[in-house]
Structures are given as structure tokens and as C-alpha cells.
Amino acid sequence: MLDRMLTLLLLVVAMSFTLASASLADDWVAVKLRGQVLQLVGGDWAKLQRGDVVPDDRVIRTLGNGRVDLKRDAEVISLGGNTQIQIKDRTGKRFTTVKQHFGTVEIEAEVRNVQHFAVETPFLAAVVKGTHFIVKSGKSEASVKVTRGQVEVSDVRSGAHVLVPAGQRITVTAAGEIAVTGRGAGSAQIVGPDGQVISGPAAGVNATVGVGVAGTNAGVGVGTSGVTVGVSTPVGVGVGAEVGGGGASVGVDVGGTNVGVSIGGGSGVSVNVGGAGGGLGLGGLL
């Protein structure tokens, strides 16, 4: 009986150590620390010591000479001097969000197939699947420098976002200005919340050229929807043409009489002369 009780006791102790180790693996631990590093506990600031576990949503602040590395498994959050953060882990699904109030934060995020790590500042948010990057947040702007992998950075006000690869830095100001610098920055695409490219390659080209000679005017417009050409003369003759993604149309106005020809994208041809019109459907023949 005694042997059985002893065995049961050893099993309980072993299970306790196992549960404690598993719990610790899910927590952020201060593994490197120098200078003054503080944590907000019950409304008062207390010193953070090496080996301390940082509870979820605990406010951590470094003073000018303070530095600290917070580690969980293979991931590390490094705080520079004069920095304040909170770490929030989503319940039921491992997704870590670092709320960076100000200062400098360096992130070593484990590589995974899904986005699982984010840093939020007053001006931008950075979300990653796994990479190494540095975030700086000040009074009027914030920046992200990517040293490995790629980071999706968005303007928290407008929702515009950019995919930033290694070797580039993105800065977002309080006024919503977005600038990308570094190797290959010219190919960076700033995409609006509606999915439309608003800056960078394939952002759309709009140009208009107009020429006037002795009362005759000619204009050409180039935009994302196609090409428009128009000509007018002082004797009441006007010619217009438009070529877009859905087909082409040509119109002529002579002394108040209109002649128009429209060719749709495979749907047919329509002709209008002086208000009387007709149509011919050619389907796929065009």
C-alpha cells in the first residue's frame, strides 16, 4: 500500500512540473536585461528582473539606459531605451500583438504559414508570418525597417497598406504620408483599403493633351478606362472617339446632325444618325 501511495505521489509531482513547464512556455520571460526596466503592477511601477515572467497585457517600460529581451520559444521581443509596450496574446489561438506606445522595438518572429505576430503603433500596424524587423515610434511618425523576410505594413488611419521586403524601410506620418525607401523601393505598391493600387507600379496613368490652332481644338486623354480623342472646329464640325476596355465608339457632329458608331466588346454594332438609330448584333463574330 505504501509503495502504491508513493508511486501516486511521484506521478502527481511529475504532472505538476509538466504543467508548469507548459505554462511557462506560453509566457514571455525577461532573459536579458540591463539598466532600468520597469513594469506597471497595481498602478505602481516596479523593477523588472531577469527571469521574471511578463503577464498578458502588462505594461513594460525602459528608461534611457534600459534594455530588455523578452523571449518565448524561438521568438524574441527586444526593447531599446525609452520604450513602452504591452504584449497581448489572443486566447485560443496563438497570435501575439505588441502594442508599442513609443520607442524602439526589435522583433524576431518565428516563421509560420499564417500571420501570427503584429506590432501596433499610433500611426502604423505591422503584421508578419515570420521575419526580423525593427519598429520605431515617435510623436509624429513611425517606421518599420525589415532585415529579413517581409512585413505587411498598414496606415491605421486610411487602411492603405504596403508589403515591405528585406532591405526596405517604410515611414508613416501623423498626416498619413507613406514613404518607402531602400533597395528596390521604386517597385513598392501602396494599396488602398478597396484593393486599388494608389501608388507605385500599375497605379494607373492619367494624362490629357490639348492643342488649339485658329479656333480648331484637339484633345487626347489617357486614363485607366481607355483613350479618348476629341476634335472641334469653328464651323460646327465635331469629331470624337473613345477606346476603352469595353469596346470603341466614334461620333461626328455636323451642323447639328449626329452620326455615331459604337462597337461593343463582342456584343454588336450600333449606328445613330440624327436621332434615328439601328443596331446589328454580331455576337462573337466581332
N, C-alpha and C positions, 0 to 999 in steps of 0.2 A: 504493500500500500504506500509506504514511504517513497519507494523508488518511482511509483507512478505519479505521485504528487510532485516530486522533484522534476520529473520529465515535463509535466504540465507547466510548472513554473518557468522552466527554461524556454519552453515554446512561447509563453506569453511575453517574456523578456525579449526574445528574438523578434517577435512580431512588432513589439513596441519600437525597437531600433529600426526595423524596416520601414514602418510608417513614418517615423521621424525623419529618416533619410529621404523618403519620397517627398515629404512635405518641404524639406529644406531644398530639394532640387527644383521646386517650383518658385522659390523665393530668390530675391536679389540680395546678394551678400557683398558687403564692402571688403574687397580683397586687397586693395592697395589704397593707402591714404597718407597724405602729408599736409601739414598746415592745419588751418581751422576749417572744419567741416561740421555743419550743424544740421539738426533735424527738429521739426516742429512737433512737439509732443504735448498734448493737452493745452495748447495755447502758449506754451513756453519753448524757447529754443534750448536744446541740449546738444552736447557734443556727440557726434557720430564716431564710433570707434571701429578699428579694423576688426572684422569678424562679425559685426552687427548685421542682423537681417533687417531689410527695409520693408516694412509692411506696405500693402497696396494703398496707393493714394497719399502716402506720407510725403510731406514737403521737405526737400533736401536743398540746402544752400551752402555754397562755398564762399569764403571770404577771399580777399585779394591773393593771399598766399596759399589758399586751399586747393587741393586736387584730390579726386577720389575715383576709383574704378569700381563699378558695381557689376558683379558677374552672376550669370545664371546659365548653367551648362556651358555651351560654346559661345554664348552671346555676352557682349560687354558694353556697358554704357559708361563713358569716361567724361567727367565734368572738369572743365577748366576753372580758373579763378573767376570770382564774381558771377556765379551762375546759380540759378534756382530752377528746380524741376519738380514734377510729380510723376510717378510711374503708375499706370493703370493697366491691369490685366483683365481682359474680358472673361467673365465666368462661363465655363463650359466649353470654351474654345480658346486655344492659346493665341491671343492677339494682343500684343503689347503696344501701348500708346504712351509716349513720353511727352508730357505737357511742359514745354520749355517756356518759362516766363521771361527769362533773359539770360545772356551769357553764351558760353560755347560748350557744345555737346558733341562728342565723337562717338559714333555707333559702329560696332562690329556685329552685324546681324547674320545669323545662321542662314545658309542657302536652303530654301524650300520651294515647292512647286506653286505655292499660293502666297499672296500678300499676307504678312503676319506681323509686321512691325511698322510703326508710324511715329513721326515726330511732329508735333503741332506747336506753332508759334503764333503770335498775334497777327502775322502777315501771310504766312505760308504753311502748308502741310506737306510732309514728305512721307511717301508710302513705299515699302520695298518688299521684295521676296527674299532678299539676302544680298548684302553688299557691305561696303565700308564707306562711310561718308561723314562729313563734319557740318554741323549746323551752327550758325551764329545768328543771334537775335539781339537787336538793339532797340532804341526808342523810335526810330523812323524807318527801319528796314530789317529784313532778314535774308540770309543767304545759305545756300547748300553747295558744298564742294564735294564732288564724287571722286573717289580714288580707286574704287573697284566696283564692277557691276554697273547697274543703272538704277536711278531713282525717279519715281513719278512725283513731280512737284506741282502743287496747285495753289493759285491765289485764293485765299479764304474768302475774299470779298466777291470777286467776279465769277469764280469757278473755273477760270481758264487754267489749263494745265499743260505741262511740258514733260517729256521723257528725257532725262538728263543722263548721258553715259559718263563713263570714267574719263577724266581729263577736262571736264567742263564744270563751270560754276554758274548758278542761277541766283539772281537777286530780285526780290520783290519788295517794293517800297510801300509806304503807308498810302500813297496816292494810287496804288495799283499798277505802277510801271514795272514791267518784267524785262530783264536783260539777261542774256545768256552769253558767257564769254568762255574762252579756252579753245582747245583743239577741236576743229570741226564745228564751231558754234554756228557758222553760217547755214548749216543744214538743219538746225533745230526748228521744230514746228510747234508753235503755240496754238493750242486748240481750245475753242470756246466751249462752254457748257452744252451747247447744242450739237457738238461734234464737228463744227465747221472750222477749218484752218483759218486763223485770223492773222498769222504772221509766219513767215518762212516759206519754204518751197510749196508750190501748189496752193498758195493762199488766194489766188485769183488776181487777174490783171484788168485794170480799168483804165482806158485811155481814150481821149477824144481829140481829134484834129479838125480844125475848121479853116477854110480858105475863102476869102471874098474877093472877086475881081469884077469891077464895073457893074455892081448890082447882082452878080451871079454868085451864089453861095454853095459851097460843097463841104460836107462834113462826114467824118468817119469815126465811129465809136466801136471800141473793142472792150468787151466785158466778159464776165463768166457765162452769160447766157448766149453769147454769139457775137456776130459782127453786124453793124448797122451802117448803111451808106445812104446819104440824102443829098439831092441837088435841087436847087430852086433858081429860077431866072426872073428877071423883071417883066417878062411878057406873059406871065401866068402859066408857065410850064414847070411842073414839079415832078421829080423822079425820086423814088425811094426804094431801097432794097434792104432786106434783113435776112441773115443766115444764122440760124441757131441750132440747138440740139434737136428741136422737133421738126425741122424742115426749113423751107425758104419761101419768101414772099417778095413780090415786085409790084409796085404801084406807080401809075403815071396819072398826073392831073393836068389836063389841057383845057384852059378856058372853062373850068367848072365841070368838065366831064371826067369821070374817074374810070380808069381801066386797071383792074387788079388781077394778078395771077398768084395763087397760093398752092404750094406743093407740100403736103404733109409727109410725115415720116412713114411712108408706105400706105397712107390712107386714101390718097387720091389727089385730084387737081380740081380747083375751083376757079371760075373766071367771073368777074363782075365788070360790066360796062355801063356807066351812067346810071347806076342803081338797079339795073336788071342783071340777074346773075344765073349761073347754072353750074352744075357740078358733074364730074366724071370720077367714079370710084375705080381705081386701078388695083387696089389691094397690094399684094406682094409683087406686082409687076414693076413697080417703080423702085 
